[in-house]
Amino acid sequence: MKKFMTAGAALLMTTSIAAAGGLDRSGQGIGVIFEDGDYAELNFGSVSPDVSGTGLGGATGNVTPDYMQLGMAYKTQLTDQFSVALVYDQPFGAHVDYDTGSGYVLTTTSAEVKSDGITILGRYEINPNFSFHGGLRYVQAQGTYDRASIPDLDGPGPFIAVPEYSSTYSQDGGVGYVLGGAYERPDIALRVAITYSSEIDLELGSDNINSAGLTTTLPESVNLDFQTGIAADTLLFGSVRYVAWDGFQLVDDSMFTPTPIVSYDDDVYTYTLGVGRRTNDQLAASFAIGYEASTGDPTGNLGPTDGFVSYQIGAEYTLDNGLAVSGGIRYVDIGDAVTSGIGGVFNDNDVVGLGLKIGY
């Protein structure tokens, strides 16, 4: 029964963090380490945000392009008590583009952050109930930032001319660690697992002679995951993810002025609660709700969202040879946001995510 949770795994692993706070995308899950025996999986996600607003100069149009997510993992059982997993994900990212031709004051301002992560994880089972896991995580990132020239606006006000600026930040990586433990009751499909991921420092050089590049620290996080059987062939599951985004900044040291491209003033908690149901030996389905509270604080112009409520459905079909295919769809109702500085208003926005996972 503990495998029922995988009915929605493609969604939970590839699109459940599609609109989360900060730059969070994958959620840095380590569920593969709890699979039985030797196991491999491949995950795909397609995310279509629709985020638009109004402000100085008029409407922005949709400022968030679609993006894809990829993940894969392999786990091997070395002994009865010890197993090792290798996990690849794309943990952090952002892409905002105001190049809409709308006449909005930030027209042709854009920024993109991409990342790749590799986690090597070991798990030791003390007994059938208690285990601990830990390992190392390597994350590398790169990005771009483009700002068109913005003329000084006539009349009174705090507006000054902003020169054109463009920079590509070279790829850099850093290493952190992962530690956690779990309690299980196989007879009732109960598992409670907690995982801590440390900070990772990065220094991204710039190809712009007027920029010293970016120095940043990817934040520490804690994942609490649980599941339990609540009836025959029925599983309740959920998670709480905490990320210490408070104080995080990406600051570009350009010739104009050191400019925070992205900055956050609040830590973020993301919650998921769902139920899975197996209808027969081959087919299972799930439904889950996600929630992230709005802070009510002004957001950066390059991240105009504030909290969300999400709804997702998933299904999994298992073949006789052990190959399992699961997928689903997730709808995210994004919280309204007001951006700092220019006071742009973003409301009535949403995200649709599609997920697919193949496991064997």
C-alpha positions as CSV (number, residue, x, y, z in Angstrom):
1,M,0.0,0.0,0.0
2,K,2.9,2.4,0.5
3,K,3.2,2.8,-3.3
4,F,-0.2,4.3,-3.7
5,M,1.3,7.8,-3.2
6,T,3.0,7.4,-6.6
7,A,-0.4,7.9,-8.3
8,G,0.3,11.6,-8.1
9,A,4.1,11.5,-8.1
10,A,4.6,13.0,-11.5
11,L,2.7,16.1,-10.4
12,L,4.2,16.3,-7.0
13,M,7.8,16.0,-8.3
14,T,7.7,18.1,-11.4
15,T,5.0,20.8,-11.1
16,S,3.9,21.0,-7.5
17,I,6.3,23.9,-6.8
18,A,5.4,25.7,-10.1
19,A,4.3,28.9,-8.3
20,A,6.0,28.6,-5.0
21,G,7.8,31.4,-3.1
22,G,11.2,32.5,-4.1
23,L,12.9,30.7,-7.0
24,D,11.6,27.2,-5.8
25,R,10.7,24.8,-8.6
26,S,11.5,21.1,-7.8
27,G,11.0,21.0,-4.0
28,Q,14.2,18.9,-3.7
29,G,12.3,15.7,-2.9
30,I,14.2,12.5,-1.9
31,G,11.3,10.0,-2.1
32,V,13.2,7.7,-4.4
33,I,15.3,6.5,-1.5
34,F,12.2,4.8,0.0
35,E,11.4,2.7,-3.1
36,D,11.8,-1.1,-2.8
37,G,14.9,-2.8,-4.2
38,D,16.6,-1.3,-7.3
39,Y,14.6,1.4,-9.0
40,A,14.9,4.1,-11.7
41,E,12.6,6.9,-12.8
42,L,12.3,9.7,-15.3
43,N,10.1,12.8,-14.7
44,F,8.9,15.5,-17.1
45,G,6.9,18.6,-16.4
46,S,5.4,21.3,-18.6
47,V,4.4,24.6,-16.8
48,S,2.3,27.3,-18.4
49,P,2.0,30.4,-16.1
50,D,-0.3,33.3,-17.0
51,V,0.9,36.3,-15.0
52,S,-0.1,39.8,-16.0
53,G,-0.8,43.2,-14.4
54,T,-1.0,46.9,-14.8
55,G,1.1,49.8,-13.7
56,L,3.0,52.8,-15.0
57,G,2.4,53.0,-18.7
58,G,-0.4,50.5,-19.0
59,A,-0.8,46.7,-19.1
60,T,2.1,44.3,-18.9
61,G,0.8,41.4,-20.9
62,N,1.9,37.9,-19.7
63,V,5.4,38.4,-18.3
64,T,6.1,34.7,-17.5
65,P,7.0,32.4,-20.4
66,D,6.2,28.7,-20.3
67,Y,9.0,26.3,-19.2
68,M,9.8,22.6,-18.9
69,Q,11.1,20.7,-15.9
70,L,13.2,17.5,-16.0
71,G,14.1,15.1,-13.3
72,M,15.6,11.6,-13.0
73,A,16.7,9.3,-10.2
74,Y,18.3,5.9,-9.6
75,K,18.3,3.9,-6.3
76,T,20.1,0.6,-5.6
77,Q,19.7,-1.6,-2.5
78,L,23.3,-2.5,-1.6
79,T,22.5,-4.6,1.5
80,D,19.4,-5.4,3.5
81,Q,19.9,-2.2,5.5
82,F,21.8,0.1,3.3
83,S,20.8,1.8,0.0
84,V,22.1,4.6,-2.2
85,A,20.3,7.0,-4.6
86,L,21.4,9.5,-7.2
87,V,18.9,12.3,-8.0
88,Y,19.0,14.9,-10.7
89,D,16.6,17.9,-10.6
90,Q,16.3,21.5,-11.6
91,P,15.7,23.0,-8.1
92,F,15.6,26.7,-8.7
93,G,14.6,28.9,-11.6
94,A,12.8,32.0,-12.8
95,H,12.0,33.6,-16.1
96,V,10.3,37.0,-16.4
97,D,10.0,39.0,-19.6
98,Y,8.3,42.4,-19.9
99,D,9.0,42.5,-23.7
100,T,5.3,42.8,-24.6
101,G,5.2,45.9,-26.7
102,S,2.5,47.3,-24.4
103,G,4.1,50.6,-23.6
104,Y,4.6,49.4,-20.0
105,V,7.5,51.2,-18.2
106,L,9.4,47.9,-17.8
107,T,9.0,46.9,-21.5
108,T,12.0,44.8,-22.7
109,T,13.2,44.2,-19.1
110,S,13.8,40.5,-18.6
111,A,15.6,38.1,-16.4
112,E,16.2,34.3,-16.3
113,V,17.8,32.0,-13.8
114,K,18.4,28.3,-14.5
115,S,19.9,25.6,-12.2
116,D,20.8,21.9,-12.2
117,G,21.2,19.8,-9.1
118,I,22.8,16.4,-8.3
119,T,22.2,14.7,-5.0
120,I,24.0,11.6,-3.8
121,L,22.1,10.1,-0.9
122,G,22.6,7.1,1.4
123,R,20.0,5.5,3.7
124,Y,20.6,3.2,6.6
125,E,17.6,1.2,8.1
126,I,18.2,0.7,11.8
127,N,15.2,-1.6,12.0
128,P,11.8,-1.9,10.2
129,N,10.6,1.3,11.9
130,F,13.5,3.7,12.0
131,S,16.0,4.9,9.4
132,F,18.2,7.9,8.7
133,H,19.5,9.3,5.4
134,G,22.1,11.8,4.3
135,G,24.4,12.9,1.6
136,L,25.7,15.7,-0.6
137,R,24.0,18.0,-3.0
138,Y,25.7,20.0,-5.8
139,V,23.8,22.8,-7.4
140,Q,25.0,25.0,-10.4
141,A,23.2,28.0,-11.7
142,Q,23.5,30.6,-14.5
143,G,21.4,33.6,-15.6
144,T,20.8,36.6,-17.8
145,Y,19.5,40.1,-17.1
146,D,18.5,42.6,-19.7
147,R,17.2,46.1,-19.1
148,A,16.2,48.6,-21.8
149,S,16.8,52.2,-21.4
150,I,14.0,54.0,-19.6
151,P,13.8,57.8,-20.1
152,D,13.3,60.2,-17.3
153,L,9.6,60.8,-16.9
154,D,8.4,64.4,-17.1
155,G,6.9,66.1,-14.0
156,P,7.5,65.7,-10.3
157,G,8.3,62.3,-8.9
158,P,11.2,60.0,-8.0
159,F,11.9,58.9,-11.6
160,I,15.3,59.2,-13.2
161,A,16.7,58.0,-16.5
162,V,17.9,54.4,-16.5
163,P,20.5,53.4,-19.1
164,E,20.3,50.3,-21.1
165,Y,22.0,47.3,-19.5
166,S,22.6,43.6,-20.4
167,S,24.6,40.9,-18.7
168,T,25.0,37.1,-18.9
169,Y,26.2,35.5,-15.7
170,S,28.6,32.6,-16.0
171,Q,27.8,29.2,-14.6
172,D,29.0,28.4,-11.1
173,G,28.3,25.6,-8.6
174,G,28.5,24.9,-4.9
175,V,28.1,21.9,-2.6
176,G,25.8,21.5,0.4
177,Y,24.7,18.6,2.5
178,V,21.4,16.7,3.2
179,L,20.4,15.1,6.5
180,G,17.2,13.4,7.6
181,G,15.4,10.5,9.2
182,A,12.2,8.6,8.9
183,Y,9.7,6.6,11.0
184,E,7.7,3.8,9.3
185,R,4.9,1.4,10.2
186,P,4.6,-0.9,7.1
187,D,1.5,-2.6,8.4
188,I,-0.5,0.6,8.1
189,A,1.6,2.2,5.3
190,L,2.7,4.9,7.7
191,R,5.8,7.0,7.0
192,V,6.9,10.3,8.4
193,A,10.2,11.6,7.0
194,I,12.0,14.9,7.6
195,T,14.9,16.2,5.5
196,Y,17.2,19.2,6.0
197,S,19.1,20.8,3.1
198,S,21.9,23.2,3.8
199,E,22.7,26.6,2.2
200,I,24.9,26.6,-0.9
201,D,27.1,29.6,-1.9
202,L,27.4,30.6,-5.5
203,E,29.5,33.3,-7.3
204,L,28.3,34.1,-10.9
205,G,30.7,36.2,-12.9
206,S,29.4,38.6,-15.5
207,D,30.3,39.2,-19.1
208,N,29.5,42.9,-18.7
209,I,32.6,45.0,-18.0
210,N,30.5,47.2,-15.7
211,S,29.4,44.4,-13.5
212,A,31.2,42.4,-10.8
213,G,28.6,39.6,-11.3
214,L,26.4,38.0,-8.6
215,T,27.3,36.5,-5.3
216,T,24.4,34.7,-3.6
217,T,23.6,32.0,-1.1
218,L,20.8,29.5,-2.0
219,P,18.7,29.1,1.1
220,E,18.5,26.2,3.6
221,S,15.2,24.2,3.6
222,V,13.3,21.6,5.5
223,N,10.9,19.0,4.0
224,L,8.4,17.1,6.1
225,D,6.7,14.3,4.2
226,F,4.1,11.9,5.6
227,Q,1.7,9.2,4.4
228,T,-0.6,6.7,6.2
229,G,-3.3,4.2,5.3
230,I,-6.8,5.4,6.3
231,A,-8.9,2.6,4.8
232,A,-8.4,-0.5,2.6
233,D,-6.5,0.6,-0.6
234,T,-6.7,4.3,0.5
235,L,-3.8,6.5,1.5
236,L,-3.6,10.0,3.0
237,F,-0.4,11.9,2.1
238,G,1.0,15.4,2.5
239,S,4.0,17.6,3.0
240,V,5.2,20.8,4.5
241,R,8.2,22.6,2.9
242,Y,10.0,25.4,4.6
243,V,12.6,27.6,2.7
244,A,14.6,30.4,4.4
245,W,14.1,33.0,1.6
246,D,14.1,35.9,4.0
247,G,17.1,38.2,3.1
248,F,17.8,36.4,-0.2
249,Q,19.0,38.7,-3.0
250,L,20.4,38.6,-6.5
251,V,22.2,41.9,-6.7
252,D,23.7,43.2,-10.0
253,D,26.7,45.5,-9.5
254,S,26.2,47.6,-12.7
255,M,27.6,51.0,-13.5
256,F,24.3,52.6,-12.7
257,T,23.8,51.4,-9.2
258,P,23.9,48.0,-7.4
259,T,20.5,46.7,-8.2
260,P,18.6,43.8,-6.6
261,I,17.3,41.8,-9.5
262,V,15.4,39.6,-7.1
263,S,15.0,40.0,-3.4
264,Y,12.7,38.4,-0.7
265,D,11.8,39.5,2.8
266,D,9.9,36.5,4.1
267,D,10.5,32.8,4.7
268,V,8.1,30.5,2.8
269,Y,6.0,27.5,4.0
270,T,4.3,25.4,1.3
271,Y,1.7,22.8,2.3
272,T,0.3,19.8,0.3
273,L,-2.5,17.4,1.4
274,G,-4.0,14.6,-0.7
275,V,-5.6,11.2,-0.8
276,G,-4.7,8.3,-3.1
277,R,-6.9,5.3,-4.0
278,R,-6.0,2.1,-5.7
279,T,-8.9,0.7,-7.7
280,N,-7.1,-2.6,-8.8
281,D,-3.6,-4.1,-9.1
282,Q,-2.8,-1.9,-12.0
283,L,-4.6,1.4,-11.5
284,A,-4.4,4.1,-8.8
285,A,-5.5,7.7,-8.6
286,S,-4.9,10.7,-6.4
287,F,-6.2,14.2,-5.6
288,A,-4.3,16.9,-3.7
289,I,-4.6,20.5,-2.6
290,G,-1.6,22.8,-2.1
291,Y,-1.4,26.1,-0.2
292,E,1.1,28.8,0.3
293,A,0.2,31.9,2.4
294,S,0.3,35.4,1.0
295,T,2.7,37.7,2.8
296,G,1.0,40.9,1.8
297,D,4.4,42.6,1.3
298,P,5.4,44.2,-2.0
299,T,7.1,41.8,-4.4
300,G,10.0,42.4,-6.8
301,N,9.1,43.4,-10.4
302,L,10.7,40.2,-11.6
303,G,8.6,38.0,-9.3
304,P,5.1,39.4,-9.2
305,T,3.3,36.6,-7.3
306,D,2.3,36.2,-3.6
307,G,1.1,32.9,-2.3
308,F,-1.2,30.4,-4.0
309,V,-3.9,27.7,-3.8
310,S,-3.6,24.7,-6.0
311,Y,-5.6,21.6,-7.1
312,Q,-4.2,18.5,-8.8
313,I,-5.3,15.1,-9.9
314,G,-3.0,12.2,-10.9
315,A,-3.2,8.6,-11.9
316,E,-0.7,5.7,-12.2
317,Y,-0.9,2.5,-14.3
318,T,1.4,-0.4,-13.5
319,L,2.2,-3.0,-16.1
320,D,2.9,-6.7,-15.3
321,N,6.6,-6.2,-15.9
322,G,6.9,-3.6,-13.1
323,L,6.9,-0.6,-15.4
324,A,4.7,2.2,-14.0
325,V,3.5,5.3,-15.9
326,S,1.9,8.1,-13.9
327,G,0.8,11.6,-14.8
328,G,-1.6,14.4,-13.9
329,I,-2.6,18.0,-14.2
330,R,-2.3,20.8,-11.7
331,Y,-4.1,24.1,-11.5
332,V,-2.6,26.9,-9.4
333,D,-4.6,30.0,-8.4
334,I,-1.8,32.6,-7.8
335,G,-2.2,35.2,-5.1
336,D,-2.5,38.9,-6.0
337,A,0.7,41.0,-5.7
338,V,1.8,44.6,-5.8
339,T,5.4,45.2,-6.9
340,S,7.8,47.4,-5.1
341,G,9.1,50.7,-6.5
342,I,6.7,51.2,-9.5
343,G,3.6,49.8,-7.7
344,G,2.4,47.4,-10.5
345,V,-0.7,45.5,-9.6
346,F,-0.9,41.8,-10.6
347,N,-4.1,39.9,-9.9
348,D,-6.4,37.1,-11.2
349,N,-3.4,35.1,-12.4
350,D,-2.9,31.3,-12.6
351,V,-0.6,28.4,-13.7
352,V,-1.4,25.1,-15.4
353,G,1.1,22.3,-15.0
354,L,1.3,18.8,-16.6
355,G,3.4,16.1,-15.2
356,L,4.6,12.6,-16.5
357,K,6.7,10.0,-14.7
358,I,8.0,6.7,-15.8
359,G,9.3,4.4,-13.1
360,Y,10.7,0.8,-13.1
